[in-house]
Amino acid sequence: MRAAVQHETGRPRLEVRDDVEAVGFGPGKVRLRMRATGLCHSDLSAMSGVLPQMVPFVPGHEGAGEVVEVGEGVTGLQPGDRVLVCWLPPCGGCPACKRGQSRLCLASLMEAGTPNFRLDGSDLFGFAGTGTFAEEAVVGAGCAVPIPDDLPYDIAALIGCGVTTGLGAALNTADVTAGSSVAVIGCGGVGICAIQGARAAGAAQIVAVDPVASRREAALRFGATEAVAPDALADAKARVTGGEGFDYAFEVVGTSATARAAYDAARRGGTLCIVGAGAVDDLFQINMFELFFDEKKILPSLYGGGDVLRSYERAIALWRAGRIDLAGLITHRVPLSGVNDALEQMRTGEALRTCIEI
């Protein structure tokens, strides 16, 4: 079976092998034939060590495909079902799930330390317990979420992470209100989806901020009312809000510097929404006086900050109604053998999302 492998943390390129085996099939598991997977920036972060991940591993967590085989005790799924991969499925029984915060469920991540691939007789892990940069993957049944027949695999894959994360940050976590002003720092695939979520919620002004000109141009196509480079954010704040600051500022990069810039861009009493996944040693600093005096709300948003299964359904409904553009997010397509081209496209900012067709 073909899969892309990261052998050591910090390596910039993946090795594509034809002799990887998907393992771990049994009770409560399903075997999936992957059809499409998106490259998310979290995959790069896991490769570089910004996000913790056991090595060697198969990256990828934003995928879609079909069920090949179901294990004992699995209900609601059968061979041939079309599914997307949920990398953080709710167990339904833990305290977080019971209080309605299913995106904080850790049950599936506890299994991420169990290898689900093998290569040359040695264990391989799947990123976030999945590993979608492979022709097949064995995952827990909760990771396989059925999708309707009219939803293409490539779009379904994006809904599995980036779309849900960006839309949910605006619609669930920040709960953007109609007529409000919004700044989005970081306009990759997730940032573009945050822009689309803010637009769907009725925001009046949406300022996109990104150092890459092509991404600023894309942000305008997806609903931003203007797009500026980072060094022009202060001027945009002055022009758009009269210097008061934005009602909502989204950080979709994952660094303390951009989080601080987003905090400064928000008005007193406004909202800073942290969407980017950063490193454990990158500390966000704020003094106690401004924290108290400015009364800004700081809201982290993990996986869209809501019930992930309902968020999938909402994304599909908005896509069907033409309220959001998901096909347009896919700016590049490569086969699995071209995965390193996809990595470079993301590093340079050339791609919003690259679909890896398997």
Residue pairs with C-beta under 8 A, 6 or more apart in sequence:
1 18
1 19
1 20
1 21
1 22
1 134
1 135
1 136
2 16
2 17
2 18
2 20
2 134
2 135
2 336
2 337
3 16
3 17
3 20
3 58
3 117
3 124
3 131
3 133
3 134
3 135
3 336
4 14
4 15
4 16
4 17
4 58
4 59
4 60
4 133
4 134
4 336
4 339
5 14
5 15
5 16
5 17
5 20
5 56
5 57
5 58
5 119
5 124
6 14
6 46
6 47
6 55
6 56
6 57
6 58
6 59
7 15
7 55
7 56
8 55
8 56
9 47
9 48
9 49
9 53
9 55
10 47
10 48
10 49
11 47
12 47
12 343
13 340
13 343
14 47
14 59
14 133
14 339
14 340
14 343
16 336
16 337
16 339
17 119
19 119
19 120
20 58
20 117
20 118
20 119
20 124
20 134
21 117
21 118
21 119
22 31
22 116
22 117
22 134
22 136
22 137
22 138
23 115
23 116
23 117
23 118
23 138
24 114
24 115
24 116
24 138
25 31
25 69
25 71
25 138
26 71
26 72
27 71
27 72
27 73
27 74
28 71
28 72
28 73
28 74
28 140
28 141
29 71
29 74
29 138
29 139
29 140
29 141
30 67
30 68
30 69
30 70
30 71
30 74
30 77
30 138
30 139
30 140
30 141
30 143
30 144
31 67
31 68
31 69
31 70
31 136
31 137
31 138
32 63
32 65
32 66
32 67
32 68
32 83
32 85
32 136
32 137
32 138
32 139
32 144
33 65
33 66
33 67
33 68
33 135
33 136
34 63
34 64
34 65
34 132
34 134
34 135
34 136
34 137
34 358
35 64
35 65
35 66
35 153
35 357
35 358
36 63
36 64
36 65
36 152
36 153
36 154
36 156
36 157
36 355
36 356
36 357
36 358
37 60
37 62
37 63
37 64
37 132
37 133
37 157
37 355
37 356
37 358
38 62
38 63
38 154
38 157
38 158
38 160
38 161
38 162
38 189
38 330
38 353
38 354
38 355
38 356
39 60
39 62
39 339
39 342
39 343
39 345
39 346
39 351
39 353
39 354
39 356
40 61
40 62
40 161
40 162
40 189
40 190
41 188
41 189
41 190
41 254
41 277
41 346
42 51
42 61
42 127
42 128
42 161
42 277
43 59
43 60
43 61
43 127
43 133
44 343
44 346
44 347
45 51
45 254
45 277
46 52
46 53
46 57
46 59
46 127
47 59
47 343
50 254
50 277
50 278
50 279
51 277
51 279
52 280
53 125
53 127
54 112
54 113
54 125
55 125
56 119
56 122
56 124
56 125
57 124
57 125
57 126
57 127
57 131
58 117
58 124
58 125
58 126
58 127
58 131
58 132
58 133
58 134
58 137
59 127
59 131
59 133
60 126
60 127
60 130
60 131
60 132
60 133
60 134
60 356
61 85
61 87
61 127
61 128
61 130
61 131
61 132
61 160
61 161
62 85
62 87
62 132
62 157
62 158
62 160
62 161
62 162
63 84
63 85
63 130
63 132
63 137
63 157
63 160
64 82
64 83
64 84
64 85
64 147
64 153
64 154
64 156
64 157
64 160
65 82
65 83
65 85
65 153
65 358
66 80
66 81
66 82
66 83
67 77
67 78
67 79
67 80
67 81
67 83
67 144
68 79
68 136
69 79
70 77
70 78
70 79
70 141
71 141
74 141
76 141
76 146
77 83
77 141
77 144
77 146
81 144
81 146
82 146
82 147
82 148
82 149
82 151
82 153
82 156
83 144
83 145
83 146
83 147
84 144
84 145
84 147
84 156
84 157
84 159
84 160
84 312
85 130
85 132
85 137
85 139
85 143
85 144
85 145
85 157
85 160
86 142
86 143
86 144
86 145
86 160
86 308
86 309
86 312
87 108
87 128
87 129
87 130
87 143
87 160
87 161
88 103
88 105
88 108
88 109
88 128
88 303
88 308
89 105
89 107
89 108
89 140
89 142
89 143
89 145
89 308
90 97
90 102
90 103
90 105
90 107
90 142
90 307
90 308
90 309
91 97
91 105
91 107
91 108
91 142
92 102
94 105
94 106
94 107
96 102
96 104
96 105
96 106
97 105
100 307
102 307
102 308
103 302
103 303
103 304
103 305
103 306
103 307
103 308
104 302
108 129
108 140
108 142
108 143
109 128
109 129
111 129
111 140
112 125
112 126
112 128
112 129
113 125
114 125
114 129
115 123
115 124
115 125
116 124
116 125
116 126
116 129
116 131
116 137
116 138
116 139
117 123
117 124
117 125
117 126
117 131
117 134
117 137
118 124
124 131
125 131
126 134
126 137
126 139
129 139
129 140
129 143
130 137
130 139
130 143
131 137
132 157
133 336
133 339
133 356
134 358
135 336
135 358
145 160
145 309
145 312
147 156
147 316
148 316
150 320
151 159
151 316
151 319
152 327
154 327
154 330
154 355
154 357
155 319
155 326
155 327
155 330
157 355
158 189
158 326
158 329
158 330
158 353
159 312
159 315
159 316
159 326
160 312
161 303
162 189
162 190
162 193
162 329
162 353
163 189
163 193
163 315
163 324
163 326
163 329
164 303
164 304
164 308
164 311
164 312
164 315
165 190
165 193
165 275
165 301
165 303
165 304
166 189
166 190
166 191
166 192
166 193
166 194
166 195
166 196
166 197
166 252
166 275
166 304
167 193
167 194
167 196
167 197
167 200
167 304
167 311
167 314
167 315
167 318
167 324
168 197
168 301
168 303
168 304
168 305
168 306
168 311
169 190
169 194
169 197
169 250
169 252
169 273
169 275
169 301
169 304
169 305
170 176
170 182
170 194
170 196
170 197
170 198
170 200
170 201
170 248
170 250
170 273
171 197
171 200
171 201
171 306
171 314
172 301
172 304
172 305
172 306
172 311
173 273
173 299
173 300
173 301
173 304
173 305
173 306
174 248
174 250
174 271
174 273
174 299
174 301
175 201
176 182
176 197
176 198
176 201
176 202
176 203
176 247
176 248
177 201
177 202
177 203
177 247
178 201
178 202
178 203
178 204
179 202
179 203
179 204
180 202
180 203
180 204
180 205
180 247
180 248
181 203
181 204
181 205
181 206
181 207
181 240
181 241
181 246
181 247
181 248
182 195
182 198
182 203
182 205
182 206
182 207
182 246
182 247
182 248
182 249
182 250
183 206
183 207
183 209
183 233
183 236
183 237
183 246
183 248
183 249
183 250
183 262
183 265
183 266
184 191
184 194
184 195
184 198
184 206
184 207
184 208
184 209
184 219
184 224
184 249
184 250
184 252
185 191
185 209
185 210
185 230
185 233
185 249
185 250
185 251
185 252
185 253
185 258
185 261
185 262
185 265
186 209
186 210
186 250
186 251
186 252
186 253
186 258
186 275
186 276
187 195
187 208
187 209
187 210
187 212
187 215
187 216
187 218
187 219
187 224
187 227
187 252
188 210
188 215
188 252
188 346
188 349
188 352
188 353
189 329
189 352
189 353
190 252
190 275
190 276
191 208
191 210
191 219
191 250
191 252
191 275
192 218
192 219
192 222
192 329
192 352
193 324
193 329
194 250
194 252
194 275
195 206
195 208
195 219
195 222
195 223
195 224
196 222
196 223
196 324
196 325
197 324
198 206
198 223
198 248
198 250
199 206
199 222
199 223
200 318
200 323
200 324
203 248
204 225
205 225
205 226
205 240
205 241
205 246
206 223
206 224
206 225
207 224
207 225
207 226
207 227
207 228
207 233
207 236
207 240
207 246
208 215
208 216
208 219
208 220
208 224
208 226
208 227
208 228
209 227
209 228
209 229
209 230
209 233
209 236
209 261
210 216
210 219
210 227
210 229
210 230
210 349
211 229
211 230
211 349
212 349
214 349
214 350
215 349
215 352
216 227
216 228
216 229
217 227
218 331
218 352
219 227
220 226
220 227
221 328
222 325
222 328
226 236
226 240
228 235
228 236
230 261
233 261
233 265
237 243
237 245
237 246
237 265
240 246
241 267
244 267
244 268
245 264
245 265
245 266
245 267
245 268
245 270
246 265
246 266
246 267
246 270
247 266
247 267
247 270
247 271
248 266
248 270
248 271
248 273
249 262
249 263
249 265
249 266
249 270
249 271
249 272
249 273
250 262
250 273
250 275
251 258
251 259
251 261
251 262
251 272
251 273
251 274
251 275
251 276
252 275
252 276
253 276
254 276
254 277
254 278
254 279
255 276
255 278
255 282
256 278
256 282
256 283
256 284
256 285
258 276
259 272
259 274
259 276
259 278
259 284
260 284
260 285
260 286
262 272
262 274
263 272
263 286
263 296
263 298
266 272
266 296
267 296
268 293
268 294
268 295
268 296
269 294
269 295
269 296
270 296
270 297
271 296
271 297
271 299
272 296
272 297
272 298
272 299
273 299
273 300
273 301
274 298
274 299
274 300
274 301
275 301
299 305
304 311
315 324
315 326
318 324
319 326
329 352
329 353
330 352
330 353
330 354
330 355
331 350
331 351
331 352
331 353
331 354
332 342
332 345
332 350
332 351
332 353
332 354
332 355
333 354
333 355
333 356
333 357
334 341
334 342
334 354
334 355
334 356
334 357
335 356
335 357
335 358
336 356
336 357
336 358
338 356
339 356
341 354
342 351
342 354
342 356
344 350
345 351
345 354
346 354
